[in-house]
Amino acid sequence: MNFQLDIIEDKIEFFEGENLQTLEKQINNQIEINKSILLSVHSVSHQTVIQENGRPYYTAVVHFKVKK
């Protein structure tokens, strides 16, 4: 029986929230989780849209990469 471990080298995650504090908290929580599998933040992209009710809606994409 072969037992093989593969290392995750890249991981892209999407986040969304009604306010920036919620979005930031989600991203920070995921950063801590990904540190345990040796991934660090490579890049962050974010966007704000105004909903039909006039309230902003925030989204972010975070690209995690293995530390080398």
Short mmCIF file of the C-alpha atoms (twelve columns), coordinates in Angstrom:
data_MODEL
# 
_entry.id   MODEL 
# 
loop_
_atom_site.group_PDB 
_atom_site.id 
_atom_site.type_symbol 
_atom_site.label_atom_id 
_atom_site.label_alt_id 
_atom_site.label_comp_id 
_atom_site.label_asym_id 
_atom_site.label_seq_id 
_atom_site.Cartn_x 
_atom_site.Cartn_y 
_atom_site.Cartn_z 
_atom_site.pdbx_PDB_model_num 
ATOM 1  C CA . MET A 1  0.000   0.000  0.000  1 
ATOM 2  C CA . ASN A 2  1.384   3.383  -1.025 1 
ATOM 3  C CA . PHE A 3  0.854   6.404  1.128  1 
ATOM 4  C CA . GLN A 4  1.571   9.709  -0.567 1 
ATOM 5  C CA . LEU A 5  1.059   13.270 0.617  1 
ATOM 6  C CA . ASP A 6  0.640   16.085 -1.868 1 
ATOM 7  C CA . ILE A 7  1.446   19.622 -0.892 1 
ATOM 8  C CA . ILE A 8  -1.054  22.333 -1.760 1 
ATOM 9  C CA . GLU A 9  0.954   25.015 -3.542 1 
ATOM 10 C CA . ASP A 10 -1.813  27.423 -4.615 1 
ATOM 11 C CA . LYS A 11 -5.235  28.115 -3.191 1 
ATOM 12 C CA . ILE A 12 -7.732  30.790 -4.186 1 
ATOM 13 C CA . GLU A 13 -10.582 31.694 -1.868 1 
ATOM 14 C CA . PHE A 14 -13.548 34.031 -2.250 1 
ATOM 15 C CA . PHE A 15 -15.111 36.133 0.504  1 
ATOM 16 C CA . GLU A 16 -18.161 38.387 0.716  1 
ATOM 17 C CA . GLY A 17 -19.792 40.569 3.317  1 
ATOM 18 C CA . GLU A 18 -22.197 43.385 4.059  1 
ATOM 19 C CA . ASN A 19 -19.447 45.502 5.654  1 
ATOM 20 C CA . LEU A 20 -15.677 45.775 5.614  1 
ATOM 21 C CA . GLN A 21 -15.280 44.574 9.202  1 
ATOM 22 C CA . THR A 22 -17.016 41.275 8.434  1 
ATOM 23 C CA . LEU A 23 -14.991 40.800 5.268  1 
ATOM 24 C CA . GLU A 24 -11.722 41.550 7.058  1 
ATOM 25 C CA . LYS A 25 -12.576 39.143 9.885  1 
ATOM 26 C CA . GLN A 26 -13.342 36.325 7.418  1 
ATOM 27 C CA . ILE A 27 -10.060 36.880 5.573  1 
ATOM 28 C CA . ASN A 28 -8.005  37.075 8.780  1 
ATOM 29 C CA . ASN A 29 -9.562  33.846 10.080 1 
ATOM 30 C CA . GLN A 30 -8.711  32.062 6.838  1 
ATOM 31 C CA . ILE A 31 -5.149  33.422 6.876  1 
ATOM 32 C CA . GLU A 32 -4.642  31.822 10.291 1 
ATOM 33 C CA . ILE A 33 -6.070  28.510 9.080  1 
ATOM 34 C CA . ASN A 34 -3.902  28.509 5.962  1 
ATOM 35 C CA . LYS A 35 -0.752  29.245 7.970  1 
ATOM 36 C CA . SER A 36 -1.085  25.768 9.435  1 
ATOM 37 C CA . ILE A 37 -0.710  24.277 5.943  1 
ATOM 38 C CA . LEU A 38 2.210   26.630 5.173  1 
ATOM 39 C CA . LEU A 39 0.322   28.949 2.824  1 
ATOM 40 C CA . SER A 40 0.748   32.706 2.876  1 
ATOM 41 C CA . VAL A 41 -1.095  35.518 1.112  1 
ATOM 42 C CA . HIS A 42 0.230   36.126 -2.391 1 
ATOM 43 C CA . SER A 43 -2.332  38.676 -3.551 1 
ATOM 44 C CA . VAL A 44 -5.683  40.199 -2.646 1 
ATOM 45 C CA . SER A 45 -8.272  41.653 -5.000 1 
ATOM 46 C CA . HIS A 46 -11.429 43.347 -3.777 1 
ATOM 47 C CA . GLN A 47 -14.511 44.998 -5.166 1 
ATOM 48 C CA . THR A 48 -17.429 47.027 -3.871 1 
ATOM 49 C CA . VAL A 49 -20.819 47.142 -5.576 1 
ATOM 50 C CA . ILE A 50 -23.896 49.110 -4.663 1 
ATOM 51 C CA . GLN A 51 -26.965 46.922 -4.291 1 
ATOM 52 C CA . GLU A 52 -30.451 47.879 -5.479 1 
ATOM 53 C CA . ASN A 53 -31.312 49.023 -1.957 1 
ATOM 54 C CA . GLY A 54 -28.379 51.477 -2.049 1 
ATOM 55 C CA . ARG A 55 -26.191 49.565 0.407  1 
ATOM 56 C CA . PRO A 56 -22.635 48.575 -0.477 1 
ATOM 57 C CA . TYR A 57 -21.656 44.908 -0.814 1 
ATOM 58 C CA . TYR A 58 -18.022 43.883 -0.509 1 
ATOM 59 C CA . THR A 59 -16.228 40.951 -2.111 1 
ATOM 60 C CA . ALA A 60 -12.613 39.821 -2.090 1 
ATOM 61 C CA . VAL A 61 -10.462 37.161 -3.723 1 
ATOM 62 C CA . VAL A 62 -7.364  36.032 -1.849 1 
ATOM 63 C CA . HIS A 63 -4.643  34.001 -3.554 1 
ATOM 64 C CA . PHE A 64 -2.609  31.902 -1.139 1 
ATOM 65 C CA . LYS A 65 0.741   30.370 -2.131 1 
ATOM 66 C CA . VAL A 66 3.167   28.051 -0.412 1 
ATOM 67 C CA . LYS A 67 6.084   29.782 1.324  1 
ATOM 68 C CA . LYS A 68 9.412   29.025 -0.316 1 
# 
